[in-house]
Amino acid sequence: MFSRIKEIDAAELNRWLEEEGGQFRIIDVREMPEIAGGTIADAVPIPLATLPVRLNELDRDEKLVFICRSGARSAQACHFLKQYGFDDIYNLRGGIIAWAHQSLPIALPG
């Protein structure tokens, strides 16, 4: 059974971006072709399948927000990271779909 993960909705994440700037990092766990279609500005691409071998790129003491298309893969990422001692992690509820439905800005990676 999965332990409970923290979630954030699109409006709250947008507020964090406006108010907290660089005090947290956004990790996009979608595949690169999906990310190429647009993501949240400054999101770091770490596809879910590569997460186990890229754990060293993440800081257990840093606030991390995970995003994907609908919130399912990013929730898996959060559950996985909890097993490795990460606690200050959040899943974007509804993913980039919810973000876009709120008419929030989509950035092209690069």
CNS distance restraints for C-alpha pairs under 8 A (distance, minus, plus):
assign (resid   2 and name CA) (resid  79 and name CA) 6.74 0.50 0.50
assign (resid   3 and name CA) (resid  79 and name CA) 7.09 0.50 0.50
assign (resid   5 and name CA) (resid  75 and name CA) 7.54 0.50 0.50
assign (resid   5 and name CA) (resid  78 and name CA) 6.75 0.50 0.50
assign (resid   5 and name CA) (resid  79 and name CA) 6.88 0.50 0.50
assign (resid   5 and name CA) (resid  89 and name CA) 7.79 0.50 0.50
assign (resid   5 and name CA) (resid  90 and name CA) 6.96 0.50 0.50
assign (resid   5 and name CA) (resid  91 and name CA) 7.39 0.50 0.50
assign (resid   6 and name CA) (resid  89 and name CA) 6.75 0.50 0.50
assign (resid   6 and name CA) (resid  90 and name CA) 4.94 0.50 0.50
assign (resid   6 and name CA) (resid  91 and name CA) 6.32 0.50 0.50
assign (resid   7 and name CA) (resid  90 and name CA) 5.02 0.50 0.50
assign (resid   7 and name CA) (resid  91 and name CA) 4.60 0.50 0.50
assign (resid   7 and name CA) (resid  92 and name CA) 5.88 0.50 0.50
assign (resid   7 and name CA) (resid  93 and name CA) 5.95 0.50 0.50
assign (resid   8 and name CA) (resid  12 and name CA) 6.32 0.50 0.50
assign (resid   8 and name CA) (resid  13 and name CA) 6.38 0.50 0.50
assign (resid   8 and name CA) (resid  90 and name CA) 6.28 0.50 0.50
assign (resid   8 and name CA) (resid  91 and name CA) 6.06 0.50 0.50
assign (resid   8 and name CA) (resid  92 and name CA) 5.10 0.50 0.50
assign (resid   8 and name CA) (resid  93 and name CA) 5.87 0.50 0.50
assign (resid   9 and name CA) (resid  13 and name CA) 6.20 0.50 0.50
assign (resid   9 and name CA) (resid  92 and name CA) 5.69 0.50 0.50
assign (resid   9 and name CA) (resid  93 and name CA) 5.19 0.50 0.50
assign (resid   9 and name CA) (resid  94 and name CA) 7.47 0.50 0.50
assign (resid   9 and name CA) (resid  98 and name CA) 7.97 0.50 0.50
assign (resid  10 and name CA) (resid  14 and name CA) 6.13 0.50 0.50
assign (resid  10 and name CA) (resid  92 and name CA) 6.74 0.50 0.50
assign (resid  10 and name CA) (resid  93 and name CA) 7.24 0.50 0.50
assign (resid  10 and name CA) (resid  95 and name CA) 7.98 0.50 0.50
assign (resid  10 and name CA) (resid  98 and name CA) 6.35 0.50 0.50
assign (resid  10 and name CA) (resid  99 and name CA) 5.11 0.50 0.50
assign (resid  10 and name CA) (resid 102 and name CA) 7.19 0.50 0.50
assign (resid  11 and name CA) (resid  15 and name CA) 6.34 0.50 0.50
assign (resid  11 and name CA) (resid  99 and name CA) 7.82 0.50 0.50
assign (resid  11 and name CA) (resid 102 and name CA) 7.41 0.50 0.50
assign (resid  12 and name CA) (resid  16 and name CA) 6.25 0.50 0.50
assign (resid  13 and name CA) (resid  17 and name CA) 6.24 0.50 0.50
assign (resid  13 and name CA) (resid  92 and name CA) 7.78 0.50 0.50
assign (resid  14 and name CA) (resid  18 and name CA) 6.31 0.50 0.50
assign (resid  14 and name CA) (resid 104 and name CA) 7.67 0.50 0.50
assign (resid  15 and name CA) (resid  19 and name CA) 5.94 0.50 0.50
assign (resid  15 and name CA) (resid  20 and name CA) 7.94 0.50 0.50
assign (resid  16 and name CA) (resid  20 and name CA) 5.09 0.50 0.50
assign (resid  16 and name CA) (resid  21 and name CA) 6.89 0.50 0.50
assign (resid  17 and name CA) (resid  21 and name CA) 5.00 0.50 0.50
assign (resid  17 and name CA) (resid  22 and name CA) 7.84 0.50 0.50
assign (resid  20 and name CA) (resid  24 and name CA) 7.63 0.50 0.50
assign (resid  23 and name CA) (resid  63 and name CA) 7.22 0.50 0.50
assign (resid  24 and name CA) (resid  62 and name CA) 6.52 0.50 0.50
assign (resid  24 and name CA) (resid  63 and name CA) 4.75 0.50 0.50
assign (resid  24 and name CA) (resid  64 and name CA) 5.67 0.50 0.50
assign (resid  24 and name CA) (resid  65 and name CA) 7.39 0.50 0.50
assign (resid  25 and name CA) (resid  43 and name CA) 7.12 0.50 0.50
assign (resid  25 and name CA) (resid  44 and name CA) 7.68 0.50 0.50
assign (resid  25 and name CA) (resid  62 and name CA) 7.66 0.50 0.50
assign (resid  25 and name CA) (resid  63 and name CA) 6.46 0.50 0.50
assign (resid  25 and name CA) (resid  64 and name CA) 4.97 0.50 0.50
assign (resid  25 and name CA) (resid  65 and name CA) 6.19 0.50 0.50
assign (resid  26 and name CA) (resid  40 and name CA) 7.98 0.50 0.50
assign (resid  26 and name CA) (resid  42 and name CA) 7.24 0.50 0.50
assign (resid  26 and name CA) (resid  43 and name CA) 4.74 0.50 0.50
assign (resid  26 and name CA) (resid  44 and name CA) 6.16 0.50 0.50
assign (resid  26 and name CA) (resid  64 and name CA) 5.87 0.50 0.50
assign (resid  26 and name CA) (resid  65 and name CA) 4.70 0.50 0.50
assign (resid  26 and name CA) (resid  66 and name CA) 5.84 0.50 0.50
assign (resid  26 and name CA) (resid  67 and name CA) 7.21 0.50 0.50
assign (resid  27 and name CA) (resid  43 and name CA) 5.38 0.50 0.50
assign (resid  27 and name CA) (resid  44 and name CA) 4.75 0.50 0.50
assign (resid  27 and name CA) (resid  45 and name CA) 5.93 0.50 0.50
assign (resid  27 and name CA) (resid  46 and name CA) 6.44 0.50 0.50
assign (resid  27 and name CA) (resid  64 and name CA) 7.04 0.50 0.50
assign (resid  27 and name CA) (resid  65 and name CA) 6.08 0.50 0.50
assign (resid  27 and name CA) (resid  66 and name CA) 4.82 0.50 0.50
assign (resid  27 and name CA) (resid  67 and name CA) 6.18 0.50 0.50
assign (resid  28 and name CA) (resid  35 and name CA) 7.60 0.50 0.50
assign (resid  28 and name CA) (resid  39 and name CA) 7.62 0.50 0.50
assign (resid  28 and name CA) (resid  43 and name CA) 5.99 0.50 0.50
assign (resid  28 and name CA) (resid  44 and name CA) 5.86 0.50 0.50
assign (resid  28 and name CA) (resid  45 and name CA) 4.84 0.50 0.50
assign (resid  28 and name CA) (resid  46 and name CA) 5.96 0.50 0.50
assign (resid  28 and name CA) (resid  47 and name CA) 6.86 0.50 0.50
assign (resid  28 and name CA) (resid  66 and name CA) 5.92 0.50 0.50
assign (resid  28 and name CA) (resid  67 and name CA) 4.84 0.50 0.50
assign (resid  28 and name CA) (resid  68 and name CA) 5.76 0.50 0.50
assign (resid  28 and name CA) (resid  74 and name CA) 7.77 0.50 0.50
assign (resid  29 and name CA) (resid  45 and name CA) 6.21 0.50 0.50
assign (resid  29 and name CA) (resid  46 and name CA) 5.09 0.50 0.50
assign (resid  29 and name CA) (resid  47 and name CA) 4.06 0.50 0.50
assign (resid  29 and name CA) (resid  48 and name CA) 4.77 0.50 0.50
assign (resid  29 and name CA) (resid  66 and name CA) 6.94 0.50 0.50
assign (resid  29 and name CA) (resid  67 and name CA) 6.21 0.50 0.50
assign (resid  29 and name CA) (resid  68 and name CA) 5.54 0.50 0.50
assign (resid  29 and name CA) (resid  73 and name CA) 6.94 0.50 0.50
assign (resid  29 and name CA) (resid  74 and name CA) 6.24 0.50 0.50
assign (resid  29 and name CA) (resid  77 and name CA) 7.68 0.50 0.50
assign (resid  30 and name CA) (resid  34 and name CA) 6.17 0.50 0.50
assign (resid  30 and name CA) (resid  35 and name CA) 6.29 0.50 0.50
assign (resid  30 and name CA) (resid  45 and name CA) 7.45 0.50 0.50
assign (resid  30 and name CA) (resid  46 and name CA) 7.40 0.50 0.50
assign (resid  30 and name CA) (resid  47 and name CA) 5.03 0.50 0.50
assign (resid  30 and name CA) (resid  48 and name CA) 6.54 0.50 0.50
assign (resid  30 and name CA) (resid  67 and name CA) 7.75 0.50 0.50
assign (resid  30 and name CA) (resid  68 and name CA) 5.24 0.50 0.50
assign (resid  30 and name CA) (resid  69 and name CA) 6.95 0.50 0.50
assign (resid  30 and name CA) (resid  73 and name CA) 7.62 0.50 0.50
assign (resid  31 and name CA) (resid  35 and name CA) 6.38 0.50 0.50
assign (resid  31 and name CA) (resid  47 and name CA) 5.15 0.50 0.50
assign (resid  31 and name CA) (resid  48 and name CA) 7.62 0.50 0.50
assign (resid  32 and name CA) (resid  36 and name CA) 6.07 0.50 0.50
assign (resid  32 and name CA) (resid  45 and name CA) 7.43 0.50 0.50
assign (resid  32 and name CA) (resid  47 and name CA) 7.16 0.50 0.50
assign (resid  33 and name CA) (resid  37 and name CA) 7.00 0.50 0.50
assign (resid  34 and name CA) (resid  38 and name CA) 7.45 0.50 0.50
assign (resid  35 and name CA) (resid  39 and name CA) 5.83 0.50 0.50
assign (resid  35 and name CA) (resid  45 and name CA) 7.53 0.50 0.50
assign (resid  35 and name CA) (resid 108 and name CA) 7.94 0.50 0.50
assign (resid  35 and name CA) (resid 109 and name CA) 7.07 0.50 0.50
assign (resid  36 and name CA) (resid 108 and name CA) 6.47 0.50 0.50
assign (resid  36 and name CA) (resid 109 and name CA) 6.17 0.50 0.50
assign (resid  37 and name CA) (resid 108 and name CA) 6.72 0.50 0.50
assign (resid  38 and name CA) (resid 106 and name CA) 5.61 0.50 0.50
assign (resid  38 and name CA) (resid 107 and name CA) 5.24 0.50 0.50
assign (resid  38 and name CA) (resid 108 and name CA) 4.62 0.50 0.50
assign (resid  38 and name CA) (resid 109 and name CA) 6.54 0.50 0.50
assign (resid  39 and name CA) (resid  43 and name CA) 6.89 0.50 0.50
assign (resid  39 and name CA) (resid  96 and name CA) 7.12 0.50 0.50
assign (resid  39 and name CA) (resid 106 and name CA) 5.38 0.50 0.50
assign (resid  39 and name CA) (resid 107 and name CA) 5.27 0.50 0.50
assign (resid  39 and name CA) (resid 108 and name CA) 6.28 0.50 0.50
assign (resid  39 and name CA) (resid 109 and name CA) 6.83 0.50 0.50
assign (resid  40 and name CA) (resid  96 and name CA) 7.91 0.50 0.50
assign (resid  40 and name CA) (resid 105 and name CA) 6.98 0.50 0.50
assign (resid  40 and name CA) (resid 106 and name CA) 5.42 0.50 0.50
assign (resid  40 and name CA) (resid 107 and name CA) 5.59 0.50 0.50
assign (resid  41 and name CA) (resid 105 and name CA) 7.85 0.50 0.50
assign (resid  41 and name CA) (resid 106 and name CA) 6.89 0.50 0.50
assign (resid  41 and name CA) (resid 107 and name CA) 5.16 0.50 0.50
assign (resid  41 and name CA) (resid 108 and name CA) 7.67 0.50 0.50
assign (resid  41 and name CA) (resid 109 and name CA) 7.63 0.50 0.50
assign (resid  42 and name CA) (resid 109 and name CA) 7.91 0.50 0.50
assign (resid  46 and name CA) (resid  50 and name CA) 6.52 0.50 0.50
assign (resid  46 and name CA) (resid  51 and name CA) 6.35 0.50 0.50
assign (resid  46 and name CA) (resid  54 and name CA) 7.77 0.50 0.50
assign (resid  47 and name CA) (resid  51 and name CA) 6.53 0.50 0.50
assign (resid  48 and name CA) (resid  73 and name CA) 6.98 0.50 0.50
assign (resid  48 and name CA) (resid  74 and name CA) 7.76 0.50 0.50
assign (resid  48 and name CA) (resid  77 and name CA) 6.59 0.50 0.50
assign (resid  50 and name CA) (resid  54 and name CA) 6.23 0.50 0.50
assign (resid  51 and name CA) (resid  55 and name CA) 6.05 0.50 0.50
assign (resid  51 and name CA) (resid  77 and name CA) 7.68 0.50 0.50
assign (resid  54 and name CA) (resid  58 and name CA) 7.59 0.50 0.50
assign (resid  58 and name CA) (resid  62 and name CA) 7.82 0.50 0.50
assign (resid  60 and name CA) (resid  85 and name CA) 6.87 0.50 0.50
assign (resid  60 and name CA) (resid  86 and name CA) 4.98 0.50 0.50
assign (resid  60 and name CA) (resid  87 and name CA) 7.21 0.50 0.50
assign (resid  60 and name CA) (resid  88 and name CA) 7.62 0.50 0.50
assign (resid  61 and name CA) (resid  86 and name CA) 7.53 0.50 0.50
assign (resid  61 and name CA) (resid  88 and name CA) 7.15 0.50 0.50
assign (resid  62 and name CA) (resid  88 and name CA) 6.73 0.50 0.50
assign (resid  63 and name CA) (resid  88 and name CA) 4.93 0.50 0.50
assign (resid  63 and name CA) (resid  89 and name CA) 5.84 0.50 0.50
assign (resid  64 and name CA) (resid  88 and name CA) 6.40 0.50 0.50
assign (resid  64 and name CA) (resid  89 and name CA) 4.75 0.50 0.50
assign (resid  64 and name CA) (resid  90 and name CA) 6.26 0.50 0.50
assign (resid  65 and name CA) (resid  89 and name CA) 5.76 0.50 0.50
assign (resid  65 and name CA) (resid  90 and name CA) 4.64 0.50 0.50
assign (resid  65 and name CA) (resid  91 and name CA) 5.84 0.50 0.50
assign (resid  65 and name CA) (resid  92 and name CA) 6.81 0.50 0.50
assign (resid  66 and name CA) (resid  74 and name CA) 5.19 0.50 0.50
assign (resid  66 and name CA) (resid  75 and name CA) 7.61 0.50 0.50
assign (resid  66 and name CA) (resid  77 and name CA) 7.33 0.50 0.50
assign (resid  66 and name CA) (resid  78 and name CA) 7.26 0.50 0.50
assign (resid  66 and name CA) (resid  89 and name CA) 7.47 0.50 0.50
assign (resid  66 and name CA) (resid  90 and name CA) 6.10 0.50 0.50
assign (resid  66 and name CA) (resid  91 and name CA) 5.04 0.50 0.50
assign (resid  66 and name CA) (resid  92 and name CA) 6.17 0.50 0.50
assign (resid  67 and name CA) (resid  71 and name CA) 6.38 0.50 0.50
assign (resid  67 and name CA) (resid  73 and name CA) 7.86 0.50 0.50
assign (resid  67 and name CA) (resid  74 and name CA) 5.19 0.50 0.50
assign (resid  67 and name CA) (resid  91 and name CA) 6.37 0.50 0.50
assign (resid  67 and name CA) (resid  92 and name CA) 5.38 0.50 0.50
assign (resid  67 and name CA) (resid  95 and name CA) 5.49 0.50 0.50
assign (resid  67 and name CA) (resid  96 and name CA) 6.78 0.50 0.50
assign (resid  68 and name CA) (resid  72 and name CA) 7.25 0.50 0.50
assign (resid  68 and name CA) (resid  73 and name CA) 6.07 0.50 0.50
assign (resid  68 and name CA) (resid  74 and name CA) 5.47 0.50 0.50
assign (resid  68 and name CA) (resid  92 and name CA) 7.83 0.50 0.50
assign (resid  68 and name CA) (resid  95 and name CA) 5.12 0.50 0.50
assign (resid  68 and name CA) (resid  96 and name CA) 6.08 0.50 0.50
assign (resid  69 and name CA) (resid  73 and name CA) 7.86 0.50 0.50
assign (resid  69 and name CA) (resid  94 and name CA) 7.50 0.50 0.50
assign (resid  69 and name CA) (resid  95 and name CA) 4.89 0.50 0.50
assign (resid  69 and name CA) (resid  96 and name CA) 5.01 0.50 0.50
assign (resid  69 and name CA) (resid  97 and name CA) 5.95 0.50 0.50
assign (resid  70 and name CA) (resid  93 and name CA) 7.41 0.50 0.50
assign (resid  70 and name CA) (resid  94 and name CA) 4.62 0.50 0.50
assign (resid  70 and name CA) (resid  95 and name CA) 4.10 0.50 0.50
assign (resid  70 and name CA) (resid  96 and name CA) 6.35 0.50 0.50
assign (resid  70 and name CA) (resid  97 and name CA) 5.94 0.50 0.50
assign (resid  70 and name CA) (resid  98 and name CA) 7.45 0.50 0.50
assign (resid  71 and name CA) (resid  75 and name CA) 6.00 0.50 0.50
assign (resid  71 and name CA) (resid  91 and name CA) 6.77 0.50 0.50
assign (resid  71 and name CA) (resid  92 and name CA) 5.98 0.50 0.50
assign (resid  71 and name CA) (resid  93 and name CA) 5.33 0.50 0.50
assign (resid  71 and name CA) (resid  94 and name CA) 4.80 0.50 0.50
assign (resid  71 and name CA) (resid  95 and name CA) 4.32 0.50 0.50
assign (resid  71 and name CA) (resid  96 and name CA) 7.85 0.50 0.50
assign (resid  72 and name CA) (resid  76 and name CA) 6.42 0.50 0.50
assign (resid  72 and name CA) (resid  95 and name CA) 7.91 0.50 0.50
assign (resid  73 and name CA) (resid  77 and name CA) 6.28 0.50 0.50
assign (resid  74 and name CA) (resid  78 and name CA) 6.28 0.50 0.50
assign (resid  74 and name CA) (resid  91 and name CA) 5.87 0.50 0.50
assign (resid  74 and name CA) (resid  92 and name CA) 7.36 0.50 0.50
assign (resid  74 and name CA) (resid  95 and name CA) 7.90 0.50 0.50
assign (resid  75 and name CA) (resid  79 and name CA) 6.26 0.50 0.50
assign (resid  75 and name CA) (resid  91 and name CA) 5.62 0.50 0.50
assign (resid  76 and name CA) (resid  80 and name CA) 6.09 0.50 0.50
assign (resid  77 and name CA) (resid  81 and name CA) 6.13 0.50 0.50
assign (resid  78 and name CA) (resid  82 and name CA) 6.16 0.50 0.50
assign (resid  78 and name CA) (resid  89 and name CA) 6.53 0.50 0.50
assign (resid  78 and name CA) (resid  90 and name CA) 6.98 0.50 0.50
assign (resid  78 and name CA) (resid  91 and name CA) 6.74 0.50 0.50
assign (resid  79 and name CA) (resid  83 and name CA) 6.78 0.50 0.50
assign (resid  80 and name CA) (resid  84 and name CA) 7.12 0.50 0.50
assign (resid  81 and name CA) (resid  85 and name CA) 6.63 0.50 0.50
assign (resid  81 and name CA) (resid  86 and name CA) 5.43 0.50 0.50
assign (resid  82 and name CA) (resid  86 and name CA) 4.87 0.50 0.50
assign (resid  82 and name CA) (resid  87 and name CA) 6.13 0.50 0.50
assign (resid  92 and name CA) (resid  96 and name CA) 7.96 0.50 0.50
assign (resid  93 and name CA) (resid  98 and name CA) 7.39 0.50 0.50
assign (resid  94 and name CA) (resid  98 and name CA) 4.84 0.50 0.50
assign (resid  94 and name CA) (resid  99 and name CA) 7.60 0.50 0.50
assign (resid  95 and name CA) (resid  99 and name CA) 6.50 0.50 0.50
assign (resid  96 and name CA) (resid 100 and name CA) 6.03 0.50 0.50
assign (resid  97 and name CA) (resid 101 and name CA) 6.18 0.50 0.50
assign (resid  98 and name CA) (resid 102 and name CA) 6.39 0.50 0.50
assign (resid  99 and name CA) (resid 103 and name CA) 6.80 0.50 0.50
assign (resid  99 and name CA) (resid 104 and name CA) 5.78 0.50 0.50
assign (resid 100 and name CA) (resid 104 and name CA) 5.64 0.50 0.50
assign (resid 100 and name CA) (resid 105 and name CA) 7.40 0.50 0.50
assign (resid 100 and name CA) (resid 106 and name CA) 7.27 0.50 0.50
